[in-house]
Amino acid sequence: MTAAGALVLLLAAALGYGGAVLWVLGILHRLGPVERYPWAFAIGFGAIGWLAFFIGLAGWLSTPVLIGLCVLSIPAVWLLGRPALTGSLDRWGWLIAAVLAGVLGLDLVEALAPPSDADTLAYHFTNAKQFLTAGRIEFIPRPLDGAIPMLVQLTYMPALAIGGEQGLTLWTMVSGWAGAALLFAVCRRHIDANWSAAIVLVYLTVPAMIYGGGAGQVEPRLALFALAGAVATATAWRTGDVRFAILAGLAAGFFAGGKPFGLLFVAVCGMVLVLQRRWLIHGAAFGAAALLAGSQWYAFLWWHTGDPVFPMLFAALDLPDLPFWTHEFQSYFAEITFSKETPVPQDVWGLVSYPFIATMGGPAVIESARAGFGAFPLLALPFAVAGAWRFRHRIAGSDLTLVALIVAAYYVVWWFGTPSQRVRFLLPMLPALLVCLAVPAVRWSTGASTLSRPLAAVFVLCIGIQGAAAGLFASNALGYLVRGESRDAYLTRTVGRYPVAAWLNGALRPGERVLHSIRQFNYLLTVPDFFANTTAQMVVDLRLEPADPHRFWRQLGAQKITHIVRQRGGEDPLLTLGDALIDAQCARPVRVFSDLPVVGSRSLPSESGGRVSMDVLELTPDGCAYKR
C-alpha cells in the first residue's frame, strides 16, 4: 500500500475507534459538527496504541494483522456524520487560512523528507521498528528510551508496516496537527473562528512544535490527551455527568500510557473530580477508566524490573540487582543523568520565575531556545488578566476556570517533582494553557477596535517571528525535494556521522553485529547492532572507572558483537576500551572515516557542529590474549 493510502487508513481507523467510544458513552450527540472529528481522533489515536500493545504482547505483530486493526473500526466513522465548519470566512479569515495553509505546507515538506531528528532516530521510530522486526513487543533494558511507556510509539507500528517510512512520517505530521484541530474546536466554544484559527497558528509555530511536531516526539501527541482530559474533567464537574468523568479518565490514562508525566495529570484531574458533590461516582469512574487506558505499560515494566516506573523507584523499593541494572549502577545513573537536568532551584521562587527564564532563554539544558513556547504566553497574559477581571462574575461557572486550575496544578506538581526541567516536557499542557489565555483576552477586546488592535499585534508579532523560524527549519527538507537529492545525500547533510552507518549497512555480513554509542544509528542501521553508552545499561558496561577490558571482552562475546564503531578523539569510552583490545590482539581497525561533519542543527549548515574522525574495529578472537 502507498504511504498516502496508509495515512488515510490510519486516519479513518482513529476516527472510527474514537467515534465508537464517544457513541458508546452517549457523548457524541453533545458535540457539534466542528468538534466531533477532533475529539474522535484524540480518543481513537489512544485506542490504536492501546490495542496494539495487546497485539504485540501476544506476538501477532504483522502487516496483515495491523491492517485488520485499522479496518476493524472504519465502519464506525459514519457515526460522526458529515464534517462541517460553521460560518463563512471574512477577509481576515481568508488571510489567516492562507497563512495556516502555508504553515501546514511547511510541515508537509518536512514529512516528505527522511526523518532526521535525533530522539526520533534514537528510539521513537526505532522501538516501533524493532517490535515489527521481532513480531512482538520486547522489553528493552534501557531507561529513558527503552523501558518506558510507549503508547504513542505503538501507533507508529501500523504506519511503518503498511506505508513504510514515508507512511510513518506522514502519520507523525497528521497526528501533530490533531492537537491543533482539537484546540480550534475547544476555542470555538468561546470565541469566533478568526481568533480560534489565530491561536492555532500560534500553537503550530511555537519552537517546541516546530522542533517535534513533525518528528516522532511524543509530547505533541500527548497534547491531544491533556486538552481532552482537562476539558472533559471540567465538563464532568459542571454538568455532574459521569460519562465525561469516564472520558476524562480515558484521556488521562492515554497520557500516562505515553509518558510517566501523565501520572501527574491523572492525579491532578482525579483530585479535581473528588473535590465536588458527586465525588465518589466520578472518582471511581475516572479512576477505573484511567487504570484501563494507561496501566498496561506500568504492569509490563513491573513484570520485567519490579519497578513500574523503572528506574525511579528501583532504590526506594530495594529491589534485587538485575543482570542489566544494579543498585550501584542506579546511583551512578542518577548522578550522571539528572545532576544537570534541574538548573533552576526547585523552590517557590523557581516556580514563579521559570516561565520567564524559559521565555528569555535560560540555561541551555532546558532547551527553551529551540524547543520552547515562544513569547505569546507572557505577552498575552496581561490581556487575559484584564479579561478575567472584566468578566469576574462569570469565573465561578466557567469550564475554563477548572481547566486553568488543572494546568496550574499540573505545573506545580511537575515543578516540585520533575527530574528534568526541559521546557518541551510541558508541551502537552500548552494547548490548554493557550485556551485559558486566549479566551479571556479576546473577550476583553471584543467590540472595541482600540482594545483589539494591541492583542492582534501580539498575535501578528508572534506568528510572524515563529512562522519565519518554521520556514528556516523546513529549508533543509525543501532543498531535498527541490534538488531531488538521494536519501543518502540528505541524511549525510542532516544526520551526524551518517556515512559510517551507510558503510556498515553495506559491509557487514550475515551473522555479524556492531556495537556503537551513536543514538541515531539505532534507526539508520539495517544490520544487527547493539547500542551502549555509559548510562544506557550495564549489559555492555562502558564506564571507565576503573576500565576493565577483560570484562568488556566477555560482555562483547555474550552479545555476539563482531565489530565496534568508535569516535577518535574526545571522550568516547570505546576509544580507550578499543585500544586495549587492539593491544591485546583482540581487534583490528578495518575502516577509518576522517573529517566527518557533526551536525549541530537540522536546519542550519552541517558545519555548525564541527568535525570528527571515526573508525570501525573488527574483533579477532582467534589471536586474542584475553581468550587464553
Backbone torsions as a table, in degrees:
resi	resn	phi	psi	omega
1	MET	NA	143.7	178.8
2	THR	-69.2	163.0	179.1
3	ALA	-62.1	-40.9	179.3
4	ALA	-65.0	-39.1	177.4
5	GLY	-64.1	-40.5	177.8
6	ALA	-63.3	-39.2	179.0
7	LEU	-63.2	-45.4	179.2
8	VAL	-62.0	-42.2	179.9
9	LEU	-62.0	-46.2	-179.5
10	LEU	-67.4	-38.6	178.0
11	LEU	-62.1	-45.4	178.4
12	ALA	-64.2	-38.4	-179.9
13	ALA	-63.0	-46.1	-179.7
14	ALA	-62.7	-44.3	179.1
15	LEU	-64.5	-37.6	179.7
16	GLY	-66.2	-48.5	179.1
17	TYR	-63.0	-43.6	178.9
18	GLY	-64.9	-42.8	178.0
19	GLY	-61.5	-39.4	179.1
20	ALA	-64.2	-42.7	179.4
21	VAL	-63.7	-46.3	179.9
22	LEU	-63.5	-35.4	178.9
23	TRP	-69.2	-44.6	178.9
24	VAL	-61.1	-38.8	179.0
25	LEU	-74.3	-12.9	-178.4
26	GLY	75.6	25.7	-176.8
27	ILE	-101.3	-19.9	-171.1
28	LEU	-56.3	-40.8	-177.8
29	HIS	-70.5	-13.8	179.1
30	ARG	-83.3	-9.3	-177.1
31	LEU	-103.5	138.7	178.0
32	GLY	-76.0	170.7	-179.4
33	PRO	-58.2	-32.0	180.0
34	VAL	-72.8	-28.1	-171.8
35	GLU	-91.8	-27.6	-168.9
36	ARG	-60.3	-45.5	-175.6
37	TYR	-68.2	-46.3	176.7
38	PRO	-61.6	-41.5	178.5
39	TRP	-65.7	-41.9	179.7
40	ALA	-63.1	-42.3	179.9
41	PHE	-63.4	-41.3	-178.9
42	ALA	-58.1	-48.4	-178.8
43	ILE	-73.7	-38.4	-179.8
44	GLY	-67.9	-35.7	176.6
45	PHE	-59.6	-45.5	176.9
46	GLY	-65.0	-37.3	-179.0
47	ALA	-64.7	-36.9	178.4
48	ILE	-62.5	-47.1	178.2
49	GLY	-63.9	-35.9	-179.5
50	TRP	-67.3	-47.5	-179.4
51	LEU	-67.2	-37.5	-179.3
52	ALA	-62.8	-28.7	178.4
53	PHE	-60.6	-47.0	-176.3
54	PHE	-72.8	-32.9	174.3
55	ILE	-63.8	-43.9	179.1
56	GLY	-68.5	-36.4	179.2
57	LEU	-64.8	-33.8	179.2
58	ALA	-79.4	-7.4	-179.6
59	GLY	77.8	30.4	-177.1
60	TRP	-107.2	18.5	-176.9
61	LEU	-72.3	113.5	176.5
62	SER	-157.9	160.9	-178.5
63	THR	-59.6	-46.5	179.3
64	PRO	-60.2	-40.3	-179.6
65	VAL	-66.5	-41.9	-179.5
66	LEU	-69.5	-32.6	172.2
67	ILE	-63.7	-43.4	177.7
68	GLY	-60.9	-39.1	176.8
69	LEU	-57.3	-40.6	-179.1
70	CYS	-74.4	-45.5	-176.0
71	VAL	-64.4	-31.8	-174.6
72	LEU	-54.4	-37.5	-173.1
73	SER	-95.2	-8.4	-172.2
74	ILE	-58.0	-39.5	179.0
75	PRO	-57.0	-24.6	-178.0
76	ALA	-74.7	-9.5	-179.9
77	VAL	-61.8	-31.1	-177.7
78	TRP	-63.5	-20.5	177.6
79	LEU	-62.1	-25.6	-175.5
80	LEU	-77.8	-18.3	-179.0
81	GLY	75.5	-170.9	-177.2
82	ARG	-80.1	129.0	176.3
83	PRO	-67.1	145.3	-177.5
84	ALA	-150.2	147.0	171.3
85	LEU	-111.9	133.3	-177.7
86	THR	-86.6	139.9	175.7
87	GLY	84.3	166.1	178.2
88	SER	-109.9	159.3	-177.6
89	LEU	-84.1	134.4	170.2
90	ASP	-92.5	-170.6	-175.0
91	ARG	-64.2	-37.0	177.7
92	TRP	-70.1	-36.0	177.5
93	GLY	-62.7	-41.5	177.9
94	TRP	-65.3	-37.7	178.4
95	LEU	-65.0	-45.4	178.9
96	ILE	-63.1	-41.0	179.2
97	ALA	-62.9	-37.3	179.2
98	ALA	-66.4	-43.3	178.1
99	VAL	-64.8	-41.1	178.6
100	LEU	-62.1	-41.0	177.6
101	ALA	-61.9	-37.8	178.0
102	GLY	-64.5	-41.9	178.7
103	VAL	-65.3	-43.8	178.1
104	LEU	-65.0	-33.9	176.2
105	GLY	-63.4	-38.4	176.3
106	LEU	-64.0	-38.3	176.4
107	ASP	-63.2	-39.8	178.8
108	LEU	-63.7	-40.2	177.4
109	VAL	-57.6	-45.5	179.0
110	GLU	-62.9	-39.5	-177.5
111	ALA	-68.8	-25.4	-179.4
112	LEU	-83.9	-8.2	176.5
113	ALA	-97.0	157.3	177.8
114	PRO	-61.8	149.8	179.5
115	PRO	-65.7	141.7	-178.4
116	SER	-140.1	-1.7	178.2
117	ASP	-66.9	135.6	-173.5
118	ALA	-62.3	-49.9	-179.6
119	ASP	-64.0	-37.5	178.4
120	THR	-60.8	-46.0	179.8
121	LEU	-72.8	-30.1	-177.3
122	ALA	-69.3	-43.3	-176.6
123	TYR	-152.4	-29.0	-176.0
124	HIS	-60.8	-53.1	176.6
125	PHE	-79.5	-33.6	-175.0
126	THR	-64.1	-43.0	-178.0
127	ASN	-63.8	-40.8	176.3
128	ALA	-62.6	-42.8	178.6
129	LYS	-62.6	-42.1	-179.8
130	GLN	-63.4	-43.6	179.8
131	PHE	-63.4	-41.7	179.1
132	LEU	-63.0	-42.1	179.6
133	THR	-63.0	-40.6	-179.3
134	ALA	-78.1	-21.1	-177.1
135	GLY	80.3	7.8	-178.9
136	ARG	-160.8	164.9	173.7
137	ILE	-78.1	128.4	179.3
138	GLU	-115.4	149.1	174.2
139	PHE	-76.5	126.8	179.3
140	ILE	-105.7	109.7	-170.0
141	PRO	-78.5	54.7	175.9
142	ARG	-134.8	127.1	175.3
143	PRO	-72.1	162.4	175.2
144	LEU	74.0	-35.9	-179.4
145	ASP	-133.2	0.8	179.9
146	GLY	-130.7	-59.1	179.2
147	ALA	-86.7	71.4	-175.1
148	ILE	-141.0	161.3	171.2
149	PRO	-65.4	135.8	-173.5
150	MET	-134.5	40.0	178.7
151	LEU	-58.3	-43.7	-178.4
152	VAL	-65.9	-45.6	-179.0
153	GLN	-61.9	-28.0	179.1
154	LEU	-69.9	-23.8	174.4
155	THR	-70.9	-18.3	178.2
156	TYR	-75.2	-21.8	-176.6
157	MET	-62.4	-51.4	178.7
158	PRO	-64.2	-33.7	177.9
159	ALA	-62.5	-43.4	-179.2
160	LEU	-72.2	-41.9	-177.8
161	ALA	-67.5	-38.9	-174.0
162	ILE	-89.4	-40.9	-174.0
163	GLY	-112.9	3.5	-179.0
164	GLY	70.0	-167.3	-176.9
165	GLU	-61.0	-38.8	179.6
166	GLN	-65.7	-38.6	175.5
167	GLY	-62.7	-35.4	179.7
168	LEU	-67.9	-45.8	-179.1
169	THR	-68.8	-33.7	175.1
170	LEU	-67.0	-36.3	179.1
171	TRP	-66.8	-41.1	177.5
172	THR	-66.6	-33.4	176.1
173	MET	-61.0	-52.5	-176.4
174	VAL	-67.6	-41.0	179.4
175	SER	-67.6	-26.9	172.9
176	GLY	-70.0	-35.0	177.3
177	TRP	-70.1	-25.0	-171.0
178	ALA	-61.5	-36.9	177.5
179	GLY	-62.7	-36.7	176.9
180	ALA	-66.1	-38.8	178.7
181	ALA	-63.9	-42.7	178.4
182	LEU	-67.5	-37.2	176.4
183	LEU	-60.2	-43.4	177.7
184	PHE	-61.2	-44.6	-178.3
185	ALA	-62.5	-41.2	179.6
186	VAL	-69.1	-41.6	179.1
187	CYS	-62.5	-35.4	-177.4
188	ARG	-66.0	-15.9	173.7
189	ARG	-67.5	-21.2	-168.5
190	HIS	-125.2	-29.7	-176.7
191	ILE	-135.7	169.4	-173.4
192	ASP	-75.9	175.4	-172.6
193	ALA	-66.9	-36.5	-178.4
194	ASN	-62.9	-50.5	179.8
195	TRP	-65.9	-37.0	179.4
196	SER	-63.2	-43.2	178.5
197	ALA	-66.6	-34.8	179.5
198	ALA	-64.8	-40.7	179.3
199	ILE	-69.3	-30.6	174.1
200	VAL	-63.5	-41.4	177.6
201	LEU	-62.3	-41.0	176.5
202	VAL	-59.1	-46.6	-177.6
203	TYR	-63.2	-46.3	-176.0
204	LEU	-67.8	-20.0	-176.2
205	THR	-109.5	4.6	174.5
206	VAL	-63.9	149.4	-177.4
207	PRO	-52.6	-38.1	-178.7
208	ALA	-63.3	-35.8	177.9
209	MET	-76.9	-37.2	174.9
210	ILE	-59.9	-42.0	-176.9
211	TYR	-69.1	-44.3	-171.1
212	GLY	-121.2	-7.5	-175.2
213	GLY	-62.5	-39.6	-179.2
214	GLY	-96.3	-3.5	178.5
215	ALA	-94.1	-167.6	-178.8
216	GLY	-88.5	4.3	-178.8
217	GLN	-54.7	139.3	-173.9
218	VAL	-83.1	-26.2	-172.3
219	GLU	-58.5	-41.3	177.9
220	PRO	-62.4	-29.8	177.9
221	ARG	-79.8	-34.1	177.4
222	LEU	-66.8	-22.2	175.9
223	ALA	-58.9	-32.2	174.6
224	LEU	-55.7	-49.7	-175.3
225	PHE	-71.2	-36.8	-178.6
226	ALA	-66.4	-45.1	179.8
227	LEU	-67.3	-44.3	179.0
228	ALA	-62.4	-42.8	-178.4
229	GLY	-66.0	-41.7	-179.4
230	ALA	-66.4	-45.1	-179.2
231	VAL	-67.1	-41.0	178.7
232	ALA	-65.6	-37.5	176.7
233	THR	-62.5	-45.3	178.9
234	ALA	-63.5	-38.6	179.4
235	THR	-67.2	-40.2	177.7
236	ALA	-61.9	-41.0	178.4
237	TRP	-62.6	-47.9	-174.4
238	ARG	-69.6	-41.8	-173.7
239	THR	-93.2	-20.4	-174.3
240	GLY	75.2	10.4	-176.3
241	ASP	-84.6	115.9	-176.5
242	VAL	-66.2	-22.6	-179.8
243	ARG	-62.7	-34.3	177.6
244	PHE	-74.7	-27.0	173.2
245	ALA	-65.7	-38.2	176.5
246	ILE	-65.4	-44.7	178.7
247	LEU	-60.6	-42.2	177.8
248	ALA	-62.6	-39.3	178.8
249	GLY	-64.7	-39.9	177.9
250	LEU	-63.3	-47.0	-178.9
251	ALA	-63.3	-44.5	179.6
252	ALA	-65.7	-37.3	177.6
253	GLY	-65.2	-40.5	176.1
254	PHE	-63.1	-38.0	175.4
255	PHE	-58.7	-48.0	179.1
256	ALA	-64.4	-34.4	178.3
257	GLY	-69.3	-15.0	-179.8
258	GLY	-99.7	-22.0	-178.8
259	LYS	-167.2	142.4	-179.0
260	PRO	-58.7	-27.2	176.5
261	PHE	-58.9	-22.3	177.2
262	GLY	-62.7	-23.9	176.3
263	LEU	-62.8	-34.9	176.5
264	LEU	-65.7	-39.2	179.1
265	PHE	-65.7	-41.0	175.7
266	VAL	-58.0	-45.2	-178.3
267	ALA	-64.0	-42.3	-177.8
268	VAL	-66.9	-49.5	179.9
269	CYS	-64.1	-38.9	177.5
270	GLY	-62.6	-40.6	178.5
271	MET	-64.1	-40.6	178.0
272	VAL	-60.2	-41.7	-175.7
273	LEU	-72.7	-27.0	179.9
274	VAL	-86.6	-7.3	177.5
275	LEU	-97.0	50.3	179.1
276	GLN	-156.0	177.3	-170.2
277	ARG	-60.2	-45.7	-177.6
278	ARG	-94.9	45.6	-171.2
279	TRP	-63.0	-37.2	-174.0
280	LEU	-70.0	-53.2	-177.3
281	ILE	-68.0	-39.0	178.5
282	HIS	-68.0	-42.9	179.2
283	GLY	-63.4	-41.9	179.9
284	ALA	-66.9	-43.7	-179.7
285	ALA	-65.2	-45.2	178.7
286	PHE	-61.6	-47.6	-177.7
287	GLY	-62.9	-41.7	180.0
288	ALA	-65.1	-42.2	-179.8
289	ALA	-66.9	-42.3	178.8
290	ALA	-64.5	-40.2	178.5
291	LEU	-64.0	-42.7	179.4
292	LEU	-63.2	-43.9	-172.8
293	ALA	-79.9	-28.5	-168.8
294	GLY	-124.1	1.3	-171.4
295	SER	-88.6	-17.4	-169.1
296	GLN	-62.0	-38.9	-178.7
297	TRP	-69.6	-33.9	179.6
298	TYR	-71.5	-35.0	173.5
299	ALA	-66.3	-38.8	178.2
300	PHE	-61.4	-45.7	179.5
301	LEU	-68.4	-39.1	177.5
302	TRP	-61.6	-40.5	-179.2
303	TRP	-62.0	-39.0	-174.9
304	HIS	-89.0	-24.5	-175.0
305	THR	-126.1	-19.7	-172.4
306	GLY	87.1	-6.2	-178.7
307	ASP	-121.7	113.5	-176.8
308	PRO	-68.7	-18.6	176.8
309	VAL	-122.7	44.6	-176.8
310	PHE	-46.0	133.1	0.7
311	PRO	-102.8	22.2	-170.7
312	MET	-61.2	-33.6	-177.1
313	LEU	-107.3	8.7	-174.4
314	PHE	-58.6	-46.1	-179.7
315	ALA	-75.1	-42.2	-177.3
316	ALA	-62.0	-35.5	179.3
317	LEU	-84.0	-5.1	180.0
318	ASP	51.5	50.7	-177.8
319	LEU	-75.7	154.1	177.6
320	PRO	-68.1	152.3	178.1
321	ASP	-60.0	144.4	178.6
322	LEU	-109.8	161.2	179.3
323	PRO	-57.9	-29.5	-177.3
324	PHE	-108.3	0.5	-175.9
325	TRP	-156.1	129.2	178.0
326	THR	-128.0	168.1	178.2
327	HIS	-65.4	-35.7	177.6
328	GLU	-64.2	-42.6	178.2
329	PHE	-69.5	-33.3	177.3
330	GLN	-60.9	-43.3	179.0
331	SER	-63.9	-43.0	178.0
332	TYR	-62.5	-44.7	-179.8
333	PHE	-60.4	-47.4	-178.2
334	ALA	-63.1	-40.5	-179.0
335	GLU	-66.6	-45.1	-176.2
336	ILE	-75.5	-41.9	-171.3
337	THR	-79.4	-45.1	-170.7
338	PHE	-102.4	-5.8	-175.2
339	SER	-64.7	-28.6	-177.6
340	LYS	-109.9	6.6	-174.6
341	GLU	-87.3	-8.7	-179.6
342	THR	-127.8	71.1	-176.3
343	PRO	-71.9	-23.7	178.8
344	VAL	-92.3	127.4	-178.7
345	PRO	-53.1	133.1	-176.9
346	GLN	-86.7	63.7	177.1
347	ASP	-124.6	-174.0	-176.4
348	VAL	-64.2	-41.1	178.9
349	TRP	-63.7	-40.6	176.5
350	GLY	-62.8	-38.4	178.1
351	LEU	-58.4	-44.1	-177.6
352	VAL	-76.1	-38.0	-173.0
353	SER	-85.1	-20.0	-174.5
354	TYR	-56.6	-45.0	178.7
355	PRO	-57.7	-36.6	179.6
356	PHE	-74.0	-41.3	177.9
357	ILE	-60.5	-45.2	-178.1
358	ALA	-66.8	-35.3	-179.9
359	THR	-71.9	-37.5	-176.6
360	MET	-82.5	-6.5	-179.9
361	GLY	132.3	-74.1	175.7
362	GLY	73.5	-178.1	178.9
363	PRO	-59.1	146.4	-175.5
364	ALA	-60.5	-31.9	-173.6
365	VAL	-64.7	-25.3	-179.0
366	ILE	-82.1	-7.5	171.7
367	GLU	59.0	33.5	-177.1
368	SER	-71.9	-24.5	-179.3
369	ALA	-70.1	-45.1	-176.8
370	ARG	-97.9	-18.2	-176.7
371	ALA	-137.8	36.3	179.8
372	GLY	-94.0	-165.0	-175.7
373	PHE	-108.0	4.9	-179.2
374	GLY	72.1	-172.9	-174.0
375	ALA	-91.6	-11.4	-171.8
376	PHE	-57.6	-47.2	-177.8
377	PRO	-55.3	-41.6	179.7
378	LEU	-74.0	-38.3	179.9
379	LEU	-68.9	-33.5	-178.7
380	ALA	-82.3	-16.4	-175.2
381	LEU	-57.7	-46.6	179.2
382	PRO	-59.7	-38.7	178.0
383	PHE	-65.2	-40.3	179.5
384	ALA	-65.9	-40.9	178.3
385	VAL	-63.8	-42.3	178.0
386	ALA	-62.1	-40.7	178.2
387	GLY	-66.9	-39.9	178.4
388	ALA	-63.6	-38.2	179.0
389	TRP	-69.8	-41.1	-178.3
390	ARG	-63.7	-38.6	-177.8
391	PHE	-109.2	34.7	-175.3
392	ARG	-61.4	-24.5	179.6
393	HIS	-70.8	-14.5	179.8
394	ARG	-97.4	-8.8	-170.9
395	ILE	-60.2	-44.0	-173.9
396	ALA	-61.5	-32.3	-176.3
397	GLY	-100.1	9.4	-175.1
398	SER	-94.5	136.0	173.4
399	ASP	-59.5	-34.9	-176.0
400	LEU	-66.5	-24.9	176.0
401	THR	-62.0	-43.9	178.7
402	LEU	-69.6	-38.1	177.0
403	VAL	-60.8	-43.0	178.5
404	ALA	-63.2	-40.2	177.9
405	LEU	-64.4	-38.0	177.6
406	ILE	-64.3	-44.7	178.8
407	VAL	-60.9	-46.1	-178.3
408	ALA	-65.7	-42.8	-179.4
409	ALA	-65.4	-40.2	178.0
410	TYR	-62.0	-43.3	-179.7
411	TYR	-61.7	-42.9	179.9
412	VAL	-63.2	-47.6	-179.4
413	VAL	-64.4	-42.7	177.8
414	TRP	-60.5	-44.2	-174.9
415	TRP	-60.9	-46.9	-175.9
416	PHE	-81.9	-11.7	-178.4
417	GLY	-117.0	-7.3	-173.9
418	THR	-73.2	139.4	171.6
419	PRO	-86.1	-5.4	-178.8
420	SER	-147.3	134.3	-177.8
421	GLN	-101.0	23.9	177.2
422	ARG	-63.0	130.9	-173.0
423	VAL	-61.2	-37.5	-174.4
424	ARG	-64.2	-16.7	177.1
425	PHE	-70.1	-15.3	174.9
426	LEU	-93.2	-3.2	-177.3
427	LEU	-55.3	-36.5	178.9
428	PRO	-56.1	-26.2	-178.6
429	MET	-90.4	-6.6	-174.8
430	LEU	-62.2	-46.0	179.3
431	PRO	-57.6	-42.0	178.3
432	ALA	-63.6	-39.4	177.3
433	LEU	-63.9	-43.0	-179.4
434	LEU	-63.2	-39.0	176.3
435	VAL	-60.2	-46.3	-176.7
436	CYS	-67.5	-26.3	176.7
437	LEU	-85.1	-43.5	-172.0
438	ALA	-70.9	-42.0	-173.3
439	VAL	-63.2	-53.7	178.7
440	PRO	-65.4	-33.3	179.1
441	ALA	-64.8	-45.2	-179.2
442	VAL	-67.8	-42.3	-179.7
443	ARG	-64.1	-34.6	177.6
444	TRP	-63.6	-36.1	-175.7
445	SER	-89.7	-10.9	-175.0
446	THR	-65.2	133.8	175.2
447	GLY	91.7	-4.6	179.2
448	ALA	-138.5	111.2	-176.1
449	SER	-62.9	-31.9	-180.0
450	THR	-66.3	-24.9	177.6
451	LEU	-89.1	-34.6	-176.9
452	SER	-74.6	-26.3	-177.0
453	ARG	-63.8	-45.1	177.4
454	PRO	-61.4	-39.3	178.4
455	LEU	-66.9	-42.4	177.1
456	ALA	-60.9	-36.3	178.6
457	ALA	-63.7	-37.4	176.9
458	VAL	-63.1	-44.9	177.7
459	PHE	-60.6	-48.4	-177.1
460	VAL	-62.7	-43.4	-179.6
461	LEU	-61.2	-49.4	-176.5
462	CYS	-68.1	-44.4	-179.7
463	ILE	-65.9	-39.0	-179.9
464	GLY	-63.2	-48.9	-179.0
465	ILE	-66.9	-46.2	-178.5
466	GLN	-68.3	-36.2	178.0
467	GLY	-64.8	-37.9	176.3
468	ALA	-63.5	-40.1	177.5
469	ALA	-64.0	-37.8	177.8
470	ALA	-63.9	-39.0	177.3
471	GLY	-64.2	-41.5	177.2
472	LEU	-63.1	-41.8	-178.9
473	PHE	-62.1	-37.6	-177.0
474	ALA	-82.3	-5.7	-173.3
475	SER	-62.7	-37.6	179.8
476	ASN	-63.8	-46.1	179.4
477	ALA	-66.8	-36.7	177.5
478	LEU	-63.1	-40.2	176.6
479	GLY	-61.6	-37.4	177.5
480	TYR	-60.6	-42.7	-178.0
481	LEU	-74.0	-42.1	-176.3
482	VAL	-68.6	-42.8	-177.2
483	ARG	-81.2	-12.0	-177.7
484	GLY	65.4	39.4	-178.7
485	GLU	-64.8	156.1	170.2
486	SER	-76.7	162.9	177.6
487	ARG	-60.5	-42.4	-179.3
488	ASP	-62.4	-42.9	-178.6
489	ALA	-64.2	-41.8	-179.9
490	TYR	-65.5	-45.8	-178.8
491	LEU	-67.8	-30.8	175.4
492	THR	-62.0	-36.3	179.4
493	ARG	-77.5	-29.6	-168.7
494	THR	-112.2	-13.8	-179.1
495	VAL	-123.8	119.0	-178.1
496	GLY	-60.1	136.1	174.3
497	ARG	69.5	14.2	-176.9
498	TYR	-56.2	-36.5	-179.9
499	PRO	-55.7	-29.2	177.6
500	VAL	-66.7	-44.7	178.8
501	ALA	-63.2	-42.0	179.7
502	ALA	-61.9	-41.2	179.4
503	TRP	-65.6	-43.2	179.6
504	LEU	-60.8	-39.9	-179.3
505	ASN	-60.7	-31.0	-179.6
506	GLY	-95.2	-19.2	-172.0
507	ALA	-97.3	-32.9	-176.1
508	LEU	-72.7	141.4	-178.9
509	ARG	-97.0	164.5	177.2
510	PRO	-55.0	137.2	-179.7
511	GLY	91.1	-6.5	179.8
512	GLU	-98.7	151.4	-175.7
513	ARG	-142.8	136.5	-175.1
514	VAL	-109.8	138.2	173.4
515	LEU	-96.7	135.3	179.0
516	HIS	-149.1	165.4	177.4
517	SER	-124.6	20.5	-179.6
518	ILE	-99.8	109.6	-170.6
519	ARG	-57.0	-43.4	-175.4
520	GLN	-69.0	-15.1	176.3
521	PHE	-67.4	-20.9	-177.1
522	ASN	-54.3	-40.7	179.6
523	TYR	-88.3	-36.5	-171.9
524	LEU	-74.7	-27.4	179.7
525	LEU	-75.8	133.5	175.6
526	THR	-105.4	0.6	177.0
527	VAL	-102.9	160.6	179.0
528	PRO	-57.8	133.7	-177.0
529	ASP	-144.0	165.6	176.0
530	PHE	-138.1	121.8	180.0
531	PHE	-94.4	132.0	178.2
532	ALA	-145.7	143.6	166.0
533	ASN	-144.4	-172.3	-171.5
534	THR	-69.3	-20.6	-177.3
535	THR	-119.7	-2.9	-173.7
536	ALA	-66.3	-48.0	-179.4
537	GLN	-173.9	177.9	-179.1
538	MET	-118.9	17.5	172.4
539	VAL	-61.1	-45.0	166.8
540	VAL	-120.7	102.0	-170.3
541	ASP	-87.0	116.2	-177.4
542	LEU	-101.7	9.3	177.6
543	ARG	-66.9	144.2	-174.3
544	LEU	-108.1	9.5	-179.6
545	GLU	-122.0	93.7	-6.4
546	PRO	-88.3	158.0	175.2
547	ALA	-70.8	134.3	-177.8
548	ASP	-134.8	84.7	-178.0
549	PRO	-64.7	-28.1	177.4
550	HIS	-62.4	-48.9	178.5
551	ARG	-63.3	-42.1	178.3
552	PHE	-56.9	-43.5	179.7
553	TRP	-63.0	-42.3	179.4
554	ARG	-64.7	-40.8	-179.9
555	GLN	-67.2	-36.6	175.7
556	LEU	-61.6	-42.4	179.1
557	GLY	-64.6	-39.6	-179.7
558	ALA	-63.8	-29.8	-179.7
559	GLN	-97.1	6.6	178.1
560	LYS	57.9	39.8	177.8
561	ILE	-78.2	134.5	177.2
562	THR	-116.9	-18.8	-178.3
563	HIS	-138.9	155.1	177.7
564	ILE	-131.5	133.3	172.3
565	VAL	-105.7	132.1	-179.5
566	ARG	-144.0	156.5	178.1
567	GLN	-95.0	130.6	-178.5
568	ARG	-88.4	119.3	-173.8
569	GLY	94.4	167.9	-178.7
570	GLY	78.9	-150.9	-173.8
571	GLU	-117.2	25.6	179.3
572	ASP	-67.2	116.8	-179.8
573	PRO	-62.5	-24.0	178.4
574	LEU	-67.3	-18.6	176.2
575	LEU	-67.2	-48.8	180.0
576	THR	-66.7	-47.8	-178.6
577	LEU	-67.3	-37.5	177.9
578	GLY	-65.0	-40.5	177.4
579	ASP	-61.9	-37.4	178.3
580	ALA	-64.8	-37.7	177.2
581	LEU	-67.4	-39.2	178.6
582	ILE	-63.4	-44.0	179.8
583	ASP	-61.9	-31.9	-179.8
584	ALA	-90.3	10.5	-179.5
585	GLN	58.6	33.6	178.1
586	CYS	-100.7	-7.0	-179.4
587	ALA	-155.6	158.8	176.8
588	ARG	-144.8	144.2	177.6
589	PRO	-69.4	137.4	177.8
590	VAL	-122.1	-13.0	-179.5
591	ARG	-160.0	135.1	177.4
592	VAL	-121.0	133.8	176.7
593	PHE	-115.7	118.3	-177.1
594	SER	-107.1	146.0	171.1
595	ASP	57.8	48.0	177.0
596	LEU	-83.8	138.9	176.5
597	PRO	-72.4	136.8	171.2
598	VAL	-99.5	103.6	-172.5
599	VAL	-71.9	119.9	-179.9
600	GLY	-96.1	-6.8	-177.1
601	SER	-155.8	146.1	175.5
602	ARG	-81.0	-9.2	-176.8
603	SER	-120.0	-28.4	-179.9
604	LEU	-90.0	166.7	-178.4
605	PRO	-56.9	147.2	-174.1
606	SER	-62.7	-25.4	-178.1
607	GLU	-66.2	-11.2	-176.9
608	SER	-64.2	-17.9	-178.1
609	GLY	-101.3	1.9	-179.3
610	GLY	86.8	-168.8	-177.6
611	ARG	-138.9	151.0	-179.0
612	VAL	-141.1	168.8	171.8
613	SER	-119.9	147.9	-179.5
614	MET	-137.3	160.3	172.8
615	ASP	-141.3	164.2	179.6
616	VAL	-117.8	128.5	176.8
617	LEU	-104.9	141.7	171.5
618	GLU	-107.9	129.3	180.0
619	LEU	-72.0	141.5	-178.2
620	THR	-125.3	78.6	-174.2
621	PRO	-65.7	-26.9	-175.5
622	ASP	-62.4	-38.1	-178.8
623	GLY	-103.7	12.2	-172.9
624	CYS	-73.2	130.3	179.2
625	ALA	-67.9	-26.9	-178.4
626	TYR	-72.6	-18.6	-178.9
627	LYS	-77.2	-28.4	-176.3
628	ARG	-78.1	NA	NA
